[in-house]
Amino acid sequence: MNLNEAQRRIRWAIFIILAGTAVLLTILDRTGNMDEALNFIRDPLTVITKWTSARTDTVADALEGPRNLQAARDEIAQLQARVDALERENEELREVQGEYQQLLDLFNRTRQEPTFTRLTASVIGRDTNPSLRSIIIDKGSEDGIVVGMPVEGARGLVGQVFRTTAHSAQVVLVTDNASSIPARLGTSRATGLLRGGGLGGVVSIDWIDLKHEIAVGEVVMTSGLGGKFPQDIVIGRVIEVDRREAELFQRAIVQPAVAFDSLEIVFVITSFRPVDTEIFSSPPGG
């Protein structure tokens, strides 16, 4: 290789290096990395340290990720537990509100009719026999409960005490098919015999004289006839009238005022004792 050839190669190498440097500087300038390049030229150790530190932080974050995820799961679990606790508190508050409303209704009932002495009792059972509509209450003979005493709720008549034990009693509902209660309609003042329809049946008033014009919506109350119940205890309302001119009597279908399936608290009217009027059904001297 002669001297001229060597000089030419050196010039080309210098040209390529300068051109490459120019291109590199242009790229660094356009991408905003010129300062980093100049910093590397001035202090390469600092730049390398920063780069290494950044990579170390990335690795540390990757290792910390699972711990942060577990912490987030723990926090979610705590928040869910708090939500569950608040939901339980809300349910308890709704239950207390429901009990308060029942007691308020019962209180209003006693204020409307203060002449009777009442004993409050809780419903503790329902008869499983489909042929008998009754409830069990938590008051019995040792509490002064006697067979025949009327039982009412906040909205109206529930039934009558049928059997007692020392600390409980069975109450036959007005809807039982064996129930028979003398009743009076509030507007027309017509009287008749209210009978329960049993399970799936309807409550109706039979033997209503055709001379009375019965209207849907009339309030049905106890008449007091027969001595089994005191007068004017609300039973329900008329929802249908079965009137046929060819018949001697008409019939009214009654919607009871009491929701028996949700009944929780009742009143036993302890100051009323049924009167046996059967002796007057036979003629004198009979």
MIVOSE-837299 format. One line per 3 residues: their letters; for each residue x, y, z of C-alpha. Coordinates in Angstrom, 3 decimals, decimal comma. Example, Ala and Ser with C-alpha at 12.3 -4.5 7.8 and 13.67 -1.06 7.14 Angstrom:
AS> 12,300/-4,500/7,800 ~ 13,670/-1,060/7,140 $
# end
This chain:
MNL> 0,000/0,000/0,000 ~ 1,530/3,378/-1,040 ~ 1,342/6,556/0,941 $
NEA> -1,336/8,154/-1,219 ~ -3,660/5,183/-0,799 ~ -3,232/5,279/2,997 $
QRR> -3,980/8,999/3,187 ~ -7,084/8,542/1,052 ~ -8,419/5,850/3,383 $
IRW> -7,726/7,991/6,432 ~ -9,608/10,923/4,856 ~ -12,578/8,671/4,055 $
AIF> -12,581/7,276/7,564 ~ -12,512/10,784/9,053 ~ -15,303/11,844/6,678 $
IIL> -17,472/8,869/7,650 ~ -16,854/9,484/11,363 ~ -17,706/13,179/11,050 $
AGT> -20,779/12,420/8,926 ~ -21,931/9,790/11,415 ~ -21,327/12,169/14,287 $
AVL> -23,310/14,879/12,510 ~ -26,202/12,464/11,902 ~ -26,090/11,259/15,521 $
LTI> -26,082/14,826/16,856 ~ -28,993/15,713/14,585 ~ -30,986/12,711/15,883 $
LDR> -30,148/13,518/19,494 ~ -31,185/17,120/19,009 ~ -34,490/16,240/17,370 $
TGN> -35,343/13,648/20,004 ~ -34,416/15,947/22,903 ~ -31,560/13,771/24,086 $
MDE> -28,772/16,227/23,289 ~ -28,454/17,292/26,926 ~ -28,133/13,690/28,039 $
ALN> -25,399/13,092/25,431 ~ -23,487/16,199/26,490 ~ -23,849/15,172/30,139 $
FIR> -22,465/11,757/29,249 ~ -19,483/13,382/27,520 ~ -18,854/15,684/30,471 $
DPL> -19,506/13,150/33,264 ~ -20,060/9,614/31,982 ~ -19,961/8,085/35,483 $
TVI> -22,973/10,116/36,708 ~ -25,077/9,176/33,663 ~ -24,252/5,503/34,065 $
TKW> -25,136/5,682/37,774 ~ -28,525/7,293/37,018 ~ -29,287/4,697/34,343 $
TSA> -28,394/1,861/36,706 ~ -30,479/3,424/39,509 ~ -33,508/3,716/37,216 $
RTD> -33,264/0,064/36,244 ~ -32,867/-0,886/39,906 ~ -36,025/1,074/40,805 $
TVA> -37,907/-0,710/38,024 ~ -36,871/-4,077/39,375 ~ -37,779/-2,959/42,929 $
DAL> -41,227/-1,818/41,743 ~ -41,753/-5,166/40,065 ~ -40,857/-6,932/43,287 $
EGP> -43,030/-4,545/45,328 ~ -46,020/-5,076/43,027 ~ -47,244/-8,321/44,614 $
RNL> -47,008/-6,772/48,074 ~ -49,065/-3,743/46,934 ~ -51,596/-6,089/45,330 $
QAA> -51,960/-8,053/48,550 ~ -52,369/-4,815/50,503 ~ -55,083/-3,737/48,060 $
RDE> -56,856/-7,079/48,474 ~ -56,681/-6,761/52,254 ~ -58,140/-3,255/52,071 $
IAQ> -60,928/-4,464/49,781 ~ -61,697/-7,269/52,226 ~ -61,849/-4,779/55,107 $
LQA> -64,141/-2,478/53,129 ~ -66,408/-5,395/52,209 ~ -66,606/-6,421/55,859 $
RVD> -67,579/-2,856/56,735 ~ -70,261/-2,828/54,034 ~ -71,646/-6,123/55,358 $
ALE> -71,709/-4,705/58,894 ~ -73,559/-1,594/57,705 ~ -76,092/-3,734/55,831 $
REN> -76,714/-5,761/58,994 ~ -77,175/-2,546/60,965 ~ -79,669/-1,311/58,373 $
EEL> -81,600/-4,584/58,589 ~ -81,679/-4,309/62,380 ~ -82,868/-0,706/62,153 $
REV> -85,630/-1,712/59,748 ~ -86,640/-4,500/62,133 ~ -86,734/-2,059/65,057 $
QGE> -88,749/0,382/62,972 ~ -91,239/-2,370/62,103 ~ -91,604/-3,367/65,754 $
YQQ> -92,016/0,276/66,742 ~ -94,778/0,728/64,163 ~ -96,590/-2,356/65,447 $
LLD> -96,405/-1,141/69,030 ~ -97,567/2,314/67,950 ~ -100,565/0,792/66,156 $
LFN> -101,397/-1,279/69,226 ~ -101,085/1,763/71,455 ~ -103,418/3,720/69,196 $
RTR> -105,881/0,835/69,337 ~ -105,943/0,865/73,155 ~ -106,359/4,631/73,141 $
QEP> -109,346/4,347/70,809 ~ -111,017/1,771/73,068 ~ -109,797/2,368/76,643 $
TFT> -112,709/0,583/78,335 ~ -111,120/-2,856/77,975 ~ -108,191/-4,294/79,898 $
RLT> -105,737/-5,883/77,502 ~ -102,758/-8,178/77,829 ~ -100,069/-7,984/75,147 $
ASV> -98,847/-11,312/73,765 ~ -96,417/-12,387/71,063 ~ -97,236/-14,924/68,373 $
IGR> -94,886/-17,873/68,864 ~ -96,421/-20,439/66,535 ~ -98,974/-21,237/63,859 $
DTN> -101,068/-24,346/63,524 ~ -99,694/-26,725/60,891 ~ -103,043/-28,483/60,555 $
PSL> -104,563/-27,220/57,271 ~ -108,068/-27,810/58,597 ~ -107,573/-25,435/61,543 $
RSI> -106,643/-21,768/61,254 ~ -105,043/-20,777/64,563 ~ -101,992/-19,209/66,202 $
IID> -100,110/-19,860/69,425 ~ -99,325/-16,972/71,782 ~ -96,855/-16,757/74,671 $
KGS> -99,392/-16,042/77,428 ~ -101,428/-18,680/79,241 ~ -103,558/-19,482/82,256 $
EDG> -100,931/-18,281/84,754 ~ -101,067/-14,898/83,011 ~ -104,828/-14,705/83,438 $
IVV> -105,796/-16,038/80,017 ~ -109,114/-17,894/79,953 ~ -110,753/-19,880/77,162 $
GMP> -113,182/-17,713/75,226 ~ -111,362/-14,396/75,632 ~ -111,351/-12,272/72,448 $
VEG> -108,035/-11,530/70,778 ~ -107,417/-8,508/68,582 ~ -104,585/-6,887/66,679 $
ARG> -103,798/-3,298/65,855 ~ -106,237/-3,331/62,925 ~ -109,060/-5,499/64,187 $
LVG> -110,338/-8,809/65,507 ~ -107,970/-11,776/65,356 ~ -110,037/-14,532/66,967 $
QVF> -110,802/-16,192/70,285 ~ -108,823/-18,190/72,827 ~ -109,561/-21,866/72,263 $
RTT> -107,141/-23,706/74,572 ~ -104,625/-22,702/77,221 ~ -101,578/-24,045/78,994 $
AHS> -99,720/-22,432/81,865 ~ -97,666/-20,150/79,624 ~ -99,263/-20,346/76,180 $
AQV> -102,614/-20,338/74,463 ~ -104,144/-21,350/71,152 ~ -106,223/-18,719/69,350 $
VLV> -108,698/-19,756/66,654 ~ -108,702/-17,147/63,886 ~ -111,818/-15,533/62,451 $
TDN> -110,866/-17,162/59,132 ~ -111,245/-20,714/60,502 ~ -114,150/-22,588/58,944 $
ASS> -115,507/-23,348/62,434 ~ -115,538/-19,666/63,363 ~ -118,979/-18,109/63,747 $
IPA> -119,231/-14,475/64,875 ~ -122,353/-12,263/65,010 ~ -121,483/-9,190/62,964 $
RLG> -122,946/-5,804/62,062 ~ -122,287/-3,590/59,059 ~ -121,269/-0,048/59,915 $
TSR> -123,376/1,922/57,414 ~ -126,465/-0,132/56,705 ~ -126,551/-1,487/60,303 $
ATG> -127,473/-4,881/58,876 ~ -126,599/-7,889/60,996 ~ -125,614/-11,396/60,091 $
LLR> -123,362/-14,293/60,991 ~ -119,729/-14,018/59,916 ~ -118,158/-17,346/59,008 $
GGG> -114,554/-18,212/58,195 ~ -113,745/-20,000/54,981 ~ -110,797/-22,024/56,216 $
LGG> -107,610/-22,449/54,197 ~ -108,139/-20,923/50,763 ~ -111,758/-20,010/51,487 $
VVS> -113,457/-16,644/51,885 ~ -114,821/-14,925/54,967 ~ -118,495/-14,094/54,525 $
IDW> -121,535/-12,762/56,381 ~ -124,598/-14,936/55,876 ~ -128,252/-14,422/56,756 $
IDL> -128,420/-10,705/55,925 ~ -132,016/-9,528/55,399 ~ -132,784/-8,404/51,842 $
KHE> -134,298/-5,159/53,127 ~ -130,789/-3,809/53,680 ~ -128,873/-2,206/50,825 $
IAV> -125,332/-3,438/51,358 ~ -122,530/-1,406/49,780 ~ -119,010/-2,522/48,938 $
GEV> -116,583/-0,895/51,365 ~ -118,806/-1,001/54,431 ~ -116,970/-1,674/57,678 $
VMT> -117,784/-4,963/59,373 ~ -117,767/-5,058/63,193 ~ -118,770/-7,400/65,958 $
SGL> -122,401/-6,899/66,953 ~ -122,101/-8,216/70,505 ~ -125,055/-10,557/69,964 $
GGK> -124,628/-13,988/71,471 ~ -122,301/-12,758/74,200 ~ -119,117/-14,194/72,656 $
FPQ> -117,500/-10,894/71,693 ~ -117,830/-7,292/72,814 ~ -119,467/-4,839/70,428 $
DIV> -117,815/-2,762/67,722 ~ -114,503/-4,559/67,247 ~ -113,533/-4,068/63,607 $
IGR> -113,382/-7,286/61,584 ~ -112,896/-6,034/58,025 ~ -114,662/-4,530/55,016 $
VIE> -117,224/-5,751/52,506 ~ -115,588/-6,450/49,125 ~ -118,492/-8,186/47,359 $
VDR> -122,248/-8,541/47,774 ~ -124,170/-11,639/46,681 ~ -127,779/-10,490/46,402 $
REA> -130,497/-12,507/44,696 ~ -134,099/-11,371/44,850 ~ -135,314/-14,961/44,654 $
ELF> -133,506/-15,769/47,890 ~ -134,663/-14,894/51,385 ~ -131,287/-13,557/52,482 $
QRA> -128,222/-11,977/50,929 ~ -124,537/-12,611/51,532 ~ -121,505/-10,326/51,824 $
IVQ> -117,876/-11,318/51,212 ~ -115,503/-9,752/53,740 ~ -111,818/-8,842/53,550 $
PAV> -110,411/-9,170/57,115 ~ -108,595/-6,110/58,436 ~ -105,823/-8,207/59,982 $
AFD> -102,961/-9,639/57,925 ~ -102,823/-12,988/59,720 ~ -99,718/-14,334/57,964 $
SLE> -97,574/-11,440/59,250 ~ -99,149/-11,163/62,704 ~ -96,522/-10,863/65,456 $
IVF> -98,132/-9,109/68,444 ~ -101,747/-9,322/69,659 ~ -103,973/-8,099/72,492 $
VIT> -106,004/-10,468/74,657 ~ -109,034/-8,643/76,061 ~ -108,887/-9,957/79,615 $
SFR> -111,667/-7,768/81,021 ~ -114,283/-9,421/78,799 ~ -115,719/-12,801/79,641 $
PVD> -118,052/-14,553/77,186 ~ -121,663/-14,835/78,306 ~ -123,407/-18,181/77,908 $
TEI> -126,752/-17,363/76,304 ~ -127,648/-20,948/75,390 ~ -130,003/-21,153/78,358 $
FSS> -132,237/-18,591/76,696 ~ -132,526/-20,569/73,465 ~ -134,977/-23,083/75,016 $
PPG> -138,563/-22,059/75,687 ~ -139,604/-21,395/79,311 ~ -140,531/-24,529/81,144 $
G> -138,793/-26,677/78,517 $
# end
